[in-house]
Amino acid sequence: MTEVNPKVSPEELSNERPSKISKTLQEEGDFCEEEEEEKEAVDKSMKPGLQRYLVAVEYIGTRFCGSQQQLNHRTVVGVLQEAFHKFIGQPVTICLSSRTDAGVHALSNVCHVDVERVSKRKPGEVLPPHEPAVVRKAVNHFLQKEGDIMLTDVRSVPGDFHARFKAQERMYFYRLLNGPELLSIFEKDRAWHVSEELDLVAMQEACKVLVGHHDFSSFRASGCQSKSPFRTLEELSVLEMVSTPHFPSITEREQNGSNEEGQDSFCSKCKTGLPTGSISNDIMAGDSKNGADLGFGIRRRHRCYVITARSRSFLYHQLKEY
């Protein structure tokens, strides 16, 4: 699983709105970035009365045939455009910061959309733009029936702001669940199951080789149209994290429920990872060896590794080839 985070520069946002947007786009997938000179081709002309909105959207990609609009297929752009159409009564064009493939999930994919608010009582009369909060609430209302996609944030931005070309970085996450046990149905389509034991230290050392500015020709797909195979990989890391969903066992509840300090400590570990010697780590390591009987109906846990890849742009299928 992955996520892409286009970090947006504060000066690109409208002065009437909060001046900072953190890393936002989080999805899994691959795309081919145009070269720097193509960024100058952004159309800065805006029809009077139009308001451009920067939108963050999250979705479960299992039932989507990718993000880009396709004829007779359910896509992220298609669903979003339909919801906006129902809201404002006229068609819109969604421009995504990054594209995702079929089955890829997004924690926060970013797009921009131009909306003209026209009076329903007096056709042709252009009204002041909707507040971002109104846009978010209204569009999410029309997305409710979908059940796997929603807007998480909406901001007003200048007409020359472009969600794709203004993105400063993108970040992807991949979850690996390691262990011989069958993958839980709660993790279906959420992680890659590897039954063979993985060497965390070896994986971390291997990641270091790819970090930096390199020629990634051998990593991109044959259909990649980028003029240059060089990319700067800012981060490629592997960390062991708490496997989710996680529900405390009787032992954990007894050991951590005796005092507030214990509870706070355990919650902290759940948020930050899986430190050596933590309660979760001890149970997982112990119950996975020698076929220990945990009790009827209790599953052995998998070790969870999260791979993070961060860069301003990636080649087409570059991440898949890692």
URLINFEN-V763300 format. One record per backbone hydrogen bond with DSSP energy under -1.0 kcal/mol. NH is the residue of the N-H (numbers start at 0). CO is the residue of the C=O. E is the energy in kcal/mol with one decimal. If there is no record, write none. Layout:
BEGIN
nh | co | e
NH | CO | E
NH | CO | E
END
This chain:
BEGIN
nh | co | e
11 | 8 | -1.7
12 | 9 | -1.7
13 | 155 | -1.1
16 | 13 | -1.5
27 | 104 | -1.5
37 | 34 | -1.1
38 | 35 | -1.5
39 | 36 | -1.2
40 | 37 | -1.6
41 | 38 | -1.1
49 | 46 | -2.1
50 | 114 | -2.5
52 | 112 | -2.7
53 | 154 | -3.2
54 | 110 | -3.4
55 | 152 | -2.8
56 | 108 | -3.1
57 | 149 | -2.5
58 | 105 | -1.9
59 | 147 | -2.3
63 | 60 | -1.4
64 | 73 | -3.3
66 | 99 | -2.0
72 | 69 | -1.5
75 | 65 | -1.4
76 | 66 | -2.6
78 | 74 | -2.3
79 | 75 | -2.4
80 | 76 | -2.7
81 | 77 | -1.8
82 | 78 | -2.0
83 | 79 | -2.5
84 | 80 | -2.1
85 | 81 | -2.0
86 | 82 | -1.5
87 | 83 | -2.7
88 | 84 | -2.2
94 | 111 | -2.2
96 | 109 | -3.5
102 | 60 | -1.6
102 | 63 | -1.1
103 | 100 | -1.7
105 | 58 | -2.6
106 | 25 | -2.9
107 | 25 | -1.6
108 | 56 | -3.0
110 | 54 | -2.4
111 | 94 | -2.0
112 | 52 | -1.8
114 | 50 | -2.8
118 | 124 | -3.2
124 | 121 | -2.3
126 | 116 | -3.1
134 | 130 | -1.9
135 | 131 | -2.5
136 | 132 | -2.2
137 | 133 | -2.6
138 | 134 | -2.6
139 | 135 | -2.2
140 | 136 | -1.4
141 | 137 | -1.4
142 | 138 | -1.1
145 | 142 | -1.4
146 | 142 | -1.1
149 | 57 | -2.2
151 | 55 | -2.8
152 | 55 | -1.3
154 | 53 | -2.5
156 | 51 | -2.4
160 | 157 | -1.6
165 | 161 | -2.3
167 | 6 | -1.7
169 | 310 | -3.8
171 | 308 | -2.8
173 | 306 | -2.3
175 | 304 | -3.2
176 | 191 | -2.4
177 | 302 | -3.4
178 | 193 | -1.7
186 | 183 | -1.7
189 | 186 | -2.4
191 | 174 | -2.7
193 | 176 | -2.5
202 | 198 | -2.1
203 | 199 | -2.4
204 | 200 | -2.2
205 | 201 | -2.1
206 | 202 | -1.8
207 | 203 | -1.1
209 | 206 | -1.1
211 | 232 | -2.6
213 | 230 | -2.3
215 | 228 | -2.5
218 | 215 | -1.6
220 | 315 | -2.7
223 | 220 | -1.8
230 | 213 | -2.0
232 | 211 | -2.7
233 | 309 | -1.4
234 | 309 | -1.8
236 | 307 | -2.0
238 | 305 | -1.9
240 | 303 | -2.7
252 | 248 | -2.5
253 | 249 | -2.5
254 | 250 | -2.6
255 | 251 | -2.3
256 | 252 | -1.4
262 | 258 | -1.5
263 | 259 | -2.7
264 | 260 | -2.3
265 | 261 | -2.2
266 | 262 | -2.6
267 | 263 | -2.3
268 | 264 | -1.9
269 | 265 | -2.0
270 | 266 | -1.6
271 | 267 | -2.1
272 | 268 | -1.9
273 | 239 | -1.2
277 | 274 | -2.0
281 | 277 | -2.5
282 | 278 | -2.2
283 | 279 | -2.4
284 | 280 | -2.8
285 | 281 | -2.4
286 | 282 | -2.8
291 | 288 | -1.6
297 | 294 | -1.8
302 | 177 | -2.7
304 | 175 | -3.0
305 | 238 | -3.0
306 | 173 | -3.0
307 | 236 | -2.3
308 | 171 | -2.4
309 | 234 | -2.5
310 | 169 | -2.4
317 | 314 | -2.1
320 | 316 | -1.5
321 | 318 | -1.2
END
